[in-house]
Amino acid sequence: MAAKTGARVLAACGATFGAAAAWKNEASAATVDYPPKGLSKGVRELPKWIQAGCGDKEYFCPEKGALFPANFAPDEMPDLSKHSNFMAEVLREQPELYAKYKDTYTKNGVGLAKCIKTGVDNPGHPMIKTCGIVAGDEESYTVFADLFEPIVSARHGGYARDAVHPTDMELSHVLDTKIDPSGKYVLTSRVRTGRSVRGIRLPPSIGFDERRELERVCVKGLLNLKGVLKGDYYPLHGSMSYKPKIGGMSNEEEEFLRSAGNLFQEPDSTLLLASGMGRHWPDARGIYHNTAKNFFVWVGEEDHLRIVSMQKGDDIKDVFSRFAIACNEVQKVLTSEGYDFMHNGHLGFILTCPSNLGTGLRAGQMLQIPLISARKDFKNICKKMGLQARGAAGVDSASVGGKWDISNADRLGKSEVELVNIMINGNAKIVRWEQLMEQGRSAEVEKEIAAM
């Protein structure tokens, strides 16, 4: 696991990826109006500052202040005095880490600059603190451990460097508690997570042919799903990587999925573009969904895979069941192809952003609770129960009509089942409080909250 520097990195990169003939196919010989040699037709219709991050080159955009190099770290540490992210905080407190790591690379050629570029290019906002760092491959978390570990600890509430992360996907361990017996308050239930495939670099660093290999092996696993999970794979519109559907889905199909919140779009923020998420867009990216459209897998977005199971109503156990079965079945195909999910005992499932390490899991429900959520301390009440309350449009959005997306707050240090059960207990309590307030029994609710 030794890191390589200088010419040794170039040699390692060439050996690992430049000579990976098994990953190449005839579609790699793209024309000048498609990645990696050019931009796809759809991308050429986007603003120039987005186009700059959707080709083969790293993101460089003076218009957006995205000037930090991704392939090498300058000798002098950048000025981070006005930055508001965890990476900047750590380097301000320990500037010697920059000097320690600036010439260090993983065996796959990922350097410090690649990891911190997004946090350098995006100073952030004092009230919204991001990690300011991404991993370019699995080894980034160990090669640059002295930088990543304090960020992980700060983001996950003091997670210790020697802590062990538990994993539990056993359905029988999920509570049978009925969250909303009346069926009035819980509109939808959802479980989602990310997964990364060991042996393939993460999205900030992944190469063109490497990304196509990721799509190939993941789609093979997804098409192996049976029963209620059986479905098909749909590449993004304009993608030329998937032979059964060259050109991808139609604009109309894509817009239908996106309008329902079931599909991602091109990176439209400098946070994502500076992270390298938009390179080669839309090649080797798409979505798998089952016939019932209550199970979705995004391929090639911010993580290798984003797995989502959802349905109307409060039956989170049924939702979790589909989720757990799918993860297990896809993993079986990966191992038969010589791959596996990235996972270790300390950080759990390895994902691109440190904020999603561990389970990467968000189990949530859309609740209609206008009375209890009208309290000024509602978000703090949720926080005390290990929950996060978001508006219906996502993080930092406002609630409309008393609708709230309420999910587990933690990702790392607790198992999947623990996090689902925290959500079940918390949301069942919130629903009961809403009912009591409807009955004019707010004093009972006040007493319970005061005792928390």
Secondary structure in CASP SS format (residue, H / E / C, confidence):
PFRMAT SS
TARGET T0000
AUTHOR 0000-0000-0000
METHOD secondary structure of the structure
MODEL  1
M C 1.00
A C 1.00
A C 1.00
K E 1.00
T C 1.00
G C 1.00
A H 1.00
R H 1.00
V H 1.00
L H 1.00
A H 1.00
A H 1.00
C H 1.00
G H 1.00
A H 1.00
T H 1.00
F H 1.00
G H 1.00
A C 1.00
A C 1.00
A H 1.00
A H 1.00
W H 1.00
K C 1.00
N C 1.00
E H 1.00
A H 1.00
S H 1.00
A C 1.00
A C 1.00
T C 1.00
V C 1.00
D C 1.00
Y C 1.00
P C 1.00
P C 1.00
K C 1.00
G C 1.00
L C 1.00
S C 1.00
K H 1.00
G H 1.00
V H 1.00
R H 1.00
E C 1.00
L C 1.00
P C 1.00
K H 1.00
W H 1.00
I H 1.00
Q H 1.00
A C 1.00
G C 1.00
C C 1.00
G C 1.00
D C 1.00
K C 1.00
E C 1.00
Y C 1.00
F C 1.00
C E 1.00
P H 1.00
E H 1.00
K H 1.00
G C 1.00
A E 1.00
L C 1.00
F C 1.00
P C 1.00
A C 1.00
N C 1.00
F C 1.00
A C 1.00
P C 1.00
D C 1.00
E C 1.00
M C 1.00
P C 1.00
D C 1.00
L C 1.00
S C 1.00
K C 1.00
H C 1.00
S C 1.00
N E 1.00
F H 1.00
M H 1.00
A H 1.00
E H 1.00
V H 1.00
L H 1.00
R H 1.00
E H 1.00
Q C 1.00
P C 1.00
E H 1.00
L H 1.00
Y H 1.00
A H 1.00
K H 1.00
Y H 1.00
K C 1.00
D C 1.00
T C 1.00
Y E 1.00
T C 1.00
K C 1.00
N C 1.00
G C 1.00
V C 1.00
G E 1.00
L H 1.00
A H 1.00
K H 1.00
C H 1.00
I H 1.00
K H 1.00
T H 1.00
G H 1.00
V H 1.00
D H 1.00
N C 1.00
P C 1.00
G C 1.00
H E 1.00
P C 1.00
M C 1.00
I E 1.00
K C 1.00
T E 1.00
C C 1.00
G C 1.00
I C 1.00
V C 1.00
A C 1.00
G C 1.00
D C 1.00
E C 1.00
E C 1.00
S H 1.00
Y H 1.00
T H 1.00
V H 1.00
F C 1.00
A H 1.00
D H 1.00
L H 1.00
F H 1.00
E H 1.00
P H 1.00
I H 1.00
V H 1.00
S H 1.00
A H 1.00
R H 1.00
H C 1.00
G C 1.00
G C 1.00
Y C 1.00
A C 1.00
R C 1.00
D C 1.00
A C 1.00
V C 1.00
H C 1.00
P C 1.00
T C 1.00
D C 1.00
M C 1.00
E C 1.00
L H 1.00
S H 1.00
H H 1.00
V C 1.00
L C 1.00
D C 1.00
T C 1.00
K C 1.00
I C 1.00
D C 1.00
P C 1.00
S C 1.00
G C 1.00
K C 1.00
Y C 1.00
V E 1.00
L E 1.00
T E 1.00
S E 1.00
R E 1.00
V E 1.00
R E 1.00
T E 1.00
G E 1.00
R E 1.00
S C 1.00
V E 1.00
R C 1.00
G C 1.00
I C 1.00
R C 1.00
L C 1.00
P C 1.00
P C 1.00
S C 1.00
I C 1.00
G C 1.00
F H 1.00
D H 1.00
E H 1.00
R H 1.00
R H 1.00
E H 1.00
L H 1.00
E H 1.00
R H 1.00
V H 1.00
C H 1.00
V H 1.00
K H 1.00
G H 1.00
L H 1.00
L C 1.00
N C 1.00
L C 1.00
K C 1.00
G H 1.00
V H 1.00
L H 1.00
K C 1.00
G E 1.00
D E 1.00
Y E 1.00
Y E 1.00
P E 1.00
L C 1.00
H C 1.00
G C 1.00
S C 1.00
M C 1.00
S C 1.00
Y C 1.00
K H 1.00
P H 1.00
K H 1.00
I C 1.00
G C 1.00
G C 1.00
M C 1.00
S C 1.00
N H 1.00
E H 1.00
E H 1.00
E H 1.00
E H 1.00
F H 1.00
L H 1.00
R H 1.00
S H 1.00
A C 1.00
G C 1.00
N C 1.00
L C 1.00
F C 1.00
Q C 1.00
E C 1.00
P C 1.00
D C 1.00
S C 1.00
T H 1.00
L H 1.00
L H 1.00
L H 1.00
A H 1.00
S H 1.00
G C 1.00
M C 1.00
G C 1.00
R C 1.00
H C 1.00
W C 1.00
P C 1.00
D C 1.00
A C 1.00
R C 1.00
G E 1.00
I E 1.00
Y E 1.00
H E 1.00
N E 1.00
T C 1.00
A C 1.00
K C 1.00
N C 1.00
F E 1.00
F E 1.00
V E 1.00
W E 1.00
V E 1.00
G C 1.00
E C 1.00
E C 1.00
D C 1.00
H C 1.00
L E 1.00
R E 1.00
I E 1.00
V E 1.00
S E 1.00
M E 1.00
Q E 1.00
K E 1.00
G C 1.00
D C 1.00
D C 1.00
I H 1.00
K H 1.00
D H 1.00
V H 1.00
F H 1.00
S H 1.00
R H 1.00
F H 1.00
A H 1.00
I H 1.00
A H 1.00
C H 1.00
N H 1.00
E H 1.00
V H 1.00
Q H 1.00
K H 1.00
V H 1.00
L H 1.00
T H 1.00
S H 1.00
E C 1.00
G C 1.00
Y C 1.00
D C 1.00
F E 1.00
M C 1.00
H E 1.00
N E 1.00
G C 1.00
H C 1.00
L C 1.00
G E 1.00
F E 1.00
I C 1.00
L C 1.00
T C 1.00
C C 1.00
P H 1.00
S H 1.00
N H 1.00
L C 1.00
G E 1.00
T C 1.00
G C 1.00
L C 1.00
R E 1.00
A E 1.00
G E 1.00
Q E 1.00
M E 1.00
L E 1.00
Q E 1.00
I C 1.00
P C 1.00
L C 1.00
I H 1.00
S H 1.00
A H 1.00
R C 1.00
K C 1.00
D C 1.00
F H 1.00
K H 1.00
N H 1.00
I H 1.00
C H 1.00
K H 1.00
K H 1.00
M C 1.00
G C 1.00
L E 1.00
Q E 1.00
A E 1.00
R E 1.00
G E 1.00
A C 1.00
A C 1.00
G E 1.00
V C 1.00
D C 1.00
S C 1.00
A C 1.00
S C 1.00
V C 1.00
G C 1.00
G C 1.00
K E 1.00
W E 1.00
D E 1.00
I E 1.00
S E 1.00
N E 1.00
A C 1.00
D C 1.00
R C 1.00
L C 1.00
G C 1.00
K C 1.00
S C 1.00
E H 1.00
V H 1.00
E H 1.00
L H 1.00
V H 1.00
N H 1.00
I H 1.00
M H 1.00
I H 1.00
N H 1.00
G H 1.00
N H 1.00
A H 1.00
K H 1.00
I H 1.00
V H 1.00
R H 1.00
W H 1.00
E H 1.00
Q H 1.00
L H 1.00
M H 1.00
E H 1.00
Q C 1.00
G C 1.00
R C 1.00
S H 1.00
A H 1.00
E H 1.00
V H 1.00
E H 1.00
K H 1.00
E H 1.00
I H 1.00
A H 1.00
A C 1.00
M C 1.00
END
